[in-house]
Structure formats: C-alpha cells, structure tokens
Amino acid sequence: MDLDSFTRNWSELRRLVGPSVKILQVVKADAYGHGAIEISHTALKNGAACLGVANADEGVQLRVSGITAPIIILSPSTKGEIREIIKYGLTPSLSDLMFAGEFQRHLEEAGVTAPVHIEIDTGMGRGGILWNEAPALIRKILAFPNIVVEGLFSHFASSEICVNFNEQQGTLFLALVEKLSAEGISIPIKHMANSGAILNYPRFFLDMVRPGLMSYGIHPATQTEGKADLCPVMSFKTRVILLKEFPKGAGIGYNRTYITDRPSRIATLPVGYGDGYGIILSNQGEVLIRGKRVPVVGRVSMDMVTIDVSSLPDCRIGDEAVLMGRQGGEEISANDIASRIGTISYDILCTLGKRAPRIFVQQGRAEAVEPRLRRIFIPQEERSLARIDGMIRQCFQVRARSEELGDAIFYEMFEALFGKNDRPLELRTNFRYDITLSEPGGEQAGETGPAADGFRVTTHIEYTKVFRNPVFLIGCALDNGQLSAFFDDPLCEYRWLLQDGGSGDADKDFRVNRVRIDEEDIPVIRRESTNRGYEVWCGGEHLKERLGQQVRVELEVVTRSSRGCRFFPVYLVYPTRGLEINFRYEGTPVSTVQEICFFAGKHPYPEIIRDPGRCVSLRIRDGEWIFPNSGVTFLWDYDPSK
Ligand SMILES: *Cc1c(COP(=O)(O)O)cnc(C)c1O
C-alpha cells in the first residue's frame, strides 16, 4: 500500500473540490482492502473531516485504534448495534423511523445526545428514506430530543458515467433541501458525491464529498480518466517459489485444464483464490515477472497459482511476481483484472486485500501490518482469559526476545499471581502477623486444646482488603494438595498448612479463636473435616452491606507445633503493601531464633528488630509492595531441660 500515492490522490481531490468543501474518507470494507486503520490515519493527516464505514463493528475497530474523528456509518444500522454506536461515539445514518425511535430510547436511557445523518433515497433504491416521504419523517426525527440531525445525504446510482438520471437525483435532493429550508429546517452538512460525482458533477459537491475508490487511485470509469491524475495505492506482489520444466503434453493444476503444447517452464506462486486471486482468473490472468507479462496457466488453487515463464529463461526462484501493480514499464491495473473477469475494480481491491500481509510504504519506509482477517484485539471486549493470557505470554516472548525466557517470565510472574485458572487477585495492605509460641497449659490451666504435646502457636493476623464474600472459609490443610485446593477456592479467606500432617483431632490441631471484620466479631457458622482438611466457615448475610468496601480483617488461630519441629514459615500469597511480622517466644525454652527471609525481586529487605529471649520482628514500610511468594521462616533451637 503506497501511502504516498494515497496522499497524492488527496491533493487531486482537494484540487477538484476546493478548500471549503469537507471530505469524508470512505474506509468501509477495511478501506477497500487497503487497511482501514492506516488509511484513516493518513486521510485525517491530509485533512479528512470524517470517516465513513459500513457498520458499527468497522467503526469500533477505528475507535480502538485511537481515532477520535467523527465516524459515520453509511449503511442503515440494526437495533443490535445501538449499544456500540453509543459506547464508541459513532454516527449512524437514519433511513427509517423505527430505528430512529429505538436509537432515541437508548440515548435517553443513557442520558446522552448523539449526532446522526439522515439518508434520502433519490433513486438509488437501497438505503435511505424515499425522497417524497422524507419531509414528514425528518420532522419527526427532529422532534426526538436526544438526536441531533447533523447531516442529510443521498447517493448516486450511476455517477461514474454521465447520464440524465444523475441530474434527476441531484435535483430531487436539492429540492428537498430547499423545501426543508422553506419550513425553517436547516441541516448543517449536506452531501451526495462519491468518486464518480466528484469527477463528473462539481454542482453536487454541496457541503461535503465522500470519495472512496478515487482516493485509492482508481478511476470509477474510463470516461473519468482525463479529469484527475490518480495513482493506485495497492499493488499485489509475491515471489516465485518453485520453477519446473515440463515436456509437451503435461497437465498443470486441478482437473488438468491446461496441457502444455510444447516443452514449458512453469513457475509456482504462493497465492490463490484464498488470497482473493479469483478462480475465474484460471487460464486468464497475467503476472509481471522481470518486467514482462506472462500468463496464468491451469486452475488457480486456494493457495497457489501456476504461470508459464517459458519466455523468461532468466526467471529464478525468488523473482518478484506482480499480480497487480507496476513492474518495469508494465502495469496490471485493478480495472484490467476486473474487465478480464467481468467484475469491477472495487471487487478486486476488496478481495485482494483480505489475506496477504500488507506492507505500507511511506516516504520510502516500509512497515508490515497484519492482514485484517486476524482480528484486532479489543481489550475491554475480550472475555476469553485464555486468549488474553496467550497474548500476554507472547508479549513477554517478544519483549524478552526469547520464547523460552518470555515463557519463564510469564509462568513465574503471571501464574504466581493468577494461578492456572482465574484466581481472584486481591491487594492486602498493612499486613500484620503476630505469632506467639507458648507452652501448652501455660496461661490456661487444664489446657486440652491444641498443643498439649507440643508448643502452642497462636497466630493473630490483620490486614485491610476489599470485602468480597459475606460467608467465607478459613482452611487448615494437612498436606500441600489440600493447601492448593484451598487456594483455588475463592471463598477461602485464609489458609494454614499443618507442619506435621495433623493428629486427626481437628480440635487439637486447629482452633479459630476469633474472626473480626472492622472490629465486629463474626460468628463461626460451622466447622467440618473434609477432604481438604479442616474447614471453619464464618460470616453472615448482614455482611453483604460491606461488599466492595475496604475492611480490616482480623483472624486469630491456635495451632500446635511438635517439639521436634523447629521452624515456622509465613508466606505471602497476595500482593501486599506494608508489613509487620512478630515472632514472640518469651517464656518458652526456645532460644536463638533466626529468621530466613525470602523477598524476591526489587522489594526492600525488611527491617529486623530483635528483642533477645522475647521477640523477632520484621517490618516493611506501608507504601512498599511485597509480591507473592515472599515470606519468612523462623528457625530456633531449644533447650528441653528448661
Ligand atoms: C461506498 C460509498 C461511497 C464511496 O463510493 P466511491 O464510488 O468508492 O467513491 C460514498 N458514499 C456512500 C454512501 C457509499 O456507500
């Protein structure tokens, strides 16, 4: 796609219509196969007032690419498109009262107004309100409070040739404008002229023109060729991928529709009807190689075409082959191909533009862009997490310039956060974790709860987070499998792993002393032993009113640690800001407590405060981020004789 040619065509356009007529660049059907996003950006740089598309989807594609200019949908829209039209600020064209009414209802509901253009059918017999019914309908549409009628337009049936019917259509349209104006109705932008009319009917330029084909450098008819100097924007090129010598009498391609009538050199090109090079060009098309025209022989396949290069003894694998465009002094134009197979240039451009990668050329610089059939990614519209994850992974691969490294980053970082599935991710702030080791039966005489045969570990945890589940679960896993089952349960607020697999006595192993949300004690609903370990369910319907709010969660749990086990780990599995961890062991035979911190990445190393014989504390300032898979393990010695 030669964007310099496109810009040159725009100068011709501007020369023809003069400085004050607005230009709407028609970019429907992916800009006639040229790539709507690139073409739109270039047209806007050249002074286009707005863009014309065929439906809402095409408009959304442009919006998502960052285009803010007005986008007019030239065909009648459907009810189903109204949501997108409003959301993406597109301008529909109205052809009937039913749609107009529906659009008004949606606008009112959304509490917004929107511009529209009204289409008048002056003889095209397709979109638009029939011209004689138009005044009544326009009055009704004007009465809709949320619809702003910005434009009024009509479309010619045969503007590329000079026939009386064009004058009739134009006259009807002007008469309507006149009639409305007599009623005091004036619509700001009136427009009618497509490429043919821009070249043939200056009288109907009105306030705005709507070029499509001519901006792409193609004349709509041979009759207009003297009126503007246009250069084709699109060429369609490939390379020879295979060369073979055949004897006389060999069949070429499906159904052997071509039999060599002499010894022949046949080249294969990697292009077929799947790329829009129509099957009808079988034994009919021509290709330029080494500046010469050579014929397509045999049937065009889906992905390949064969050409007879017997006349080119120098032809080599890798030679450029031009199926449309210029090479040396020769040219194959869209119109040449179209007339050969009984269609029009519009059709050729649209179909050739569909599959092949596009290369946009501007001031000598070439940039490849995806073909349109690989659909544009629209983040907010994309619901498939698998697809999003796939894209992020690929982004890492590209960014790291290594597939292996990219994947490593993805799995490490991404899966640590979200898990294999869609683990709900939450941010916890001001995380406080108090571990108190004590002798069983210490302060509570007659202790029969946890830790009768070991240390008692009382863990008090506090953090601030957005409240999500009015009824939630605190889990205690006996092994790693159970632990990950708790991780996968979005209702699981907090989870423990018992170091030594538990004693089978839930009450001895794990007791939830206290659950508080914003200082309110939350009742335990039930406790059970399941195949995930021990589950303690808490909460209540009344907590629903806190949903979505920041709350301070407090949990206090008592577990036990056997005498032989001389460590206690704390893991952080959610992104967290601000941290304080205290390990208290006063009054136990534990001595020389060490802490092994594992804070990965750029996190600040925690500040460590020791109070020998009593406590070890870790602190990370409130604003600092701590990422998952960080934590600390406390290790100790102890003197059983004490
Ligand atoms: C497609 C279209 C055009 C552009 O037509 P060209 O002949 O390519 O210039 C203009 N107006 C409307 C309403 C169209 O649908």
The ligand as an ORCA input file, in Angstrom:
! r2SCAN-3c Opt
* xyz 0 1
  C     -19.201      3.422     -0.787
  C     -19.825      4.715     -0.705
  C     -19.171      5.862     -1.169
  C     -17.864      5.841     -1.897
  O     -18.064      5.489     -3.220
  P     -16.876      5.533     -4.296
  O     -17.542      5.264     -5.563
  O     -15.939      4.475     -3.896
  O     -16.288      6.874     -4.191
  C     -19.779      7.082     -0.944
  N     -20.975      7.163     -0.324
  C     -21.631      6.065      0.130
  C     -22.927      6.224      0.813
  C     -21.090      4.821     -0.050
  O     -21.739      3.742      0.399
*
